Amino acid sequence: MTEQKWPQQLWLARHGQSAGNVARDAAEAASQLLIDIAGRDVDVPLSPLGQRQARAMSDWFGALPAESRPSVVLFSPYARARATAQAVLDALDHRELAAVVADERLREKEFGILDRLTPLGIRDKYPELAEQRQHVGKFYFRPPGGESWCDVILRLRSTLDTLTREYRGERVLIVAHQVIVNCFRYLLERMDEDAILAIDRAGDVPNCGITEYRFDPQAGKHGKLALVQANFVAPLEQTGTPVTHQPDVPAAPKS
């Protein structure tokens, strides 16, 4: 049999609720054009609730048998993802870890000139871009200075190359952002534009929601990662921690 090239297990987790998620909700509720975030998106921290969510998720990972816990932890360098990953790392035995890496390819999708604008603000300040996005669709639309979903997928293809080259047979946890989770699903489940956008329209990825894959040697010609569960939030529910589903900022209407 051909040597296994995939990790044995892969978890994709979104960061806990961030201060940006909270600010976005407040701005939209007040019909404001701009989301009140003073610093860079990369520096937006977890909210107090996001910290609770990260602890609940970390307790769940820490309670797994030693042979079932993550052996590799990769995370976006953005503060909210880094803090969520650190919470999990605090619950693990570092002697069991093969690698802990902040990987810039796992960063949030870049919003360019639309950064910090609410949907109302986008339509007010850049009506021609709002119209273009509606015409092109969110999968291919690239705001000036920003990225489309396809751009994110391109950098994640490189990340998959790293997973198969350096972490085959390992149990890998990736902590990142909503778009990163969905774009990984697009790649791993061999989706097309319609399929992944249908998942996106069905609901946002929960903060600290976990999507899990396990290697199936019988799948495909040489085996592949098969979906076990998506957006698993039992670690939060079991501890009474509120589950939140806010999109990251800025958000445009679903399409």
HELIX and SHEET records of a PDB file:
HELIX    1   1 ALA A   19  ALA A   29  1                                  11    
HELIX    2   2 ASP A   41  ASP A   43  5                                   3    
HELIX    3   3 PRO A   48  ALA A   63  1                                  16    
HELIX    4   4 ALA A   66  SER A   68  5                                   3    
HELIX    5   5 ALA A   79  ASP A   90  1                                  12    
HELIX    6   6 HIS A   94  GLU A   96  5                                   3    
HELIX    7   7 GLU A  104  LEU A  106  5                                   3    
HELIX    8   8 GLY A  112  LEU A  114  5                                   3    
HELIX    9   9 PRO A  119  LYS A  125  1                                   7    
HELIX   10  10 PRO A  127  VAL A  136  1                                  10    
HELIX   11  11 TRP A  149  GLU A  166  1                                  18    
HELIX   12  12 GLN A  178  LEU A  188  1                                  11    
HELIX   13  13 GLU A  193  ALA A  202  1                                  10    
HELIX   14  14 ALA A  234  GLU A  237  1                                   4    
SHEET    1   A 6 ALA A  99  ALA A 102  0                                        
SHEET    2   A 6 VAL A  72  PHE A  75  1                                        
SHEET    3   A 6 ARG A 171  ALA A 176  1                                        
SHEET    4   A 6 GLN A   9  ARG A  14  1                                        
SHEET    5   A 6 ILE A 210  ASP A 216 -1                                        
SHEET    6   A 6 LYS A 224  PHE A 232 -1                                        
END                                                                             
